[in-house]
């Protein structure tokens, strides 16, 4: 692998024309917005992060012939078609099958102690008589309120294993994923998707509950037909095909000086082991009608969960995804790549849940989407910097190992697809709006 | 002896009465007019109507909804949300409001407090303050329904607001709002001790003991409540009876 060069200024001419001909990431060339919510057809589906490289193409959310997104269509099913009594009965059967009475754990609930994982583990324990072990893959950098909510979760009656990966390796992987994929949240996602199944193997607990299905937000609607999570998210047969931060494991060890052992936490589970032990990974949202706002109310009521003290940059919301200081940058970067900012995600979800109207959602998107995440910016830039004193080998792989504002600006522009962004009068603006 | 006023607070979004927790996760409850009338019937001393998202959506005020709501209500009504000018205040007062409550616009333009107070009298100008604890005995002013920080210190800001002409303080604890865990008594007391104008304590009432505490220890002149009423955990009748028997002086309930 070659040394990573300092990013150059982009060629502005392709962003100044009215007829851009380049489309990045395999996104649909023509931008459309769902007629019911505010999401656009540029929204990528969940991807298997192990396979994510610079050249990966995205599959995106499906819109039907009436211009309605799959997430909205799924909401209709949630409301009208799905027999929730039957689903709950299935949950009880599943719990009855796995419930332990010998003092051991019978299921694993991964989470951060945010509203959704709080709801999941607490209701399994108190209403369905399960004995969950909660497991947490630490955020990059906890927010004060994220840490407090995590503590509240545990103190509301849960055992918890907190796995915090090696901070130096985590920083390196995050720098690489930011630099090569503009995806500063990727290192977190490896653990988010695979820690729980791996802990299930370790502790011999064959049942894992994730919360809501990603299809609630736009993954293929077919995914909602099954309670079980696709193995491809958390297993891999051939570890030589694993990429972390867009870099192969071989390059990480040989060129960036990472010890193989330090990559352990990021590597997926072995599917033969998962099969042998009969580990099942289920979505609780398949069985119980998921409503994020109700999960928030539940978490406040049962565990003193607190909304964050201020709204998150790029949105109006204070209760969603608030644990990690890098999260602001996660949404900012996806906003650059796909033209969808954080307010769009939050508003789309709340419109589907009928908590706000589409008109309100549009106003919120116009007001907040794509705001630069100033509040933790300096801290995040130093998190993404790899000084040679701390990273003697890896720092040599970068022309400029220190990330600063100018570096980030130049990098940001590399990831703007010309079909989404226009540069005029010295400013970037989206070509399409609601 | 100070008589404590019992105030029903109705937060409004669009055409709906809503309720949040920590001013977040706003849930639709029902029709504001119906609830307002119910609380009036139950013996509320006053009502507060706040358009919680007027500033957020940059839209303007409640005058239509207000006209429909106040037809048969004969107690003082404070209205807030999206009031950015003397004209906005005038429209609301003409539509039936007795007082106007201002938060976001007052922070952005403190001169508005003086203008409204001069024009309509200070008793009409309620300074609404959304306070969030940021340390021991220290609170920061928030705007836009608890979403935006201002960097202002609550105690200093209220002092300034009163100098500028605010005649009453609607003091909402964002930390307690919707939690039913009791008022931020330290906050209310800190404000009450430094002012001569009445202070309405808002945010956190879960039972009558909370009211008694904020009146006795917090020195609140009035207590605003929402959750306990909207979810029918208590009625104003229950509350008044129990508060009285705990030594709180209340206004006599005399419905016309």
Interface residues (C-beta under 8 A of the other chain):
Chain A: X293 X296 X297 X300 X306 X307 X309 X310 X311 X316 X317 X318 X319 X354 X355 X356 X357 X360 X363 X364 X367
Chain B: X13 X14 X21 X22 X23 X24 X25 X26 X27 X28 X53 X56 X57 X58 X59 X132 X134 X142 X146 X147 X148 X149 X174 X175 X178 X179
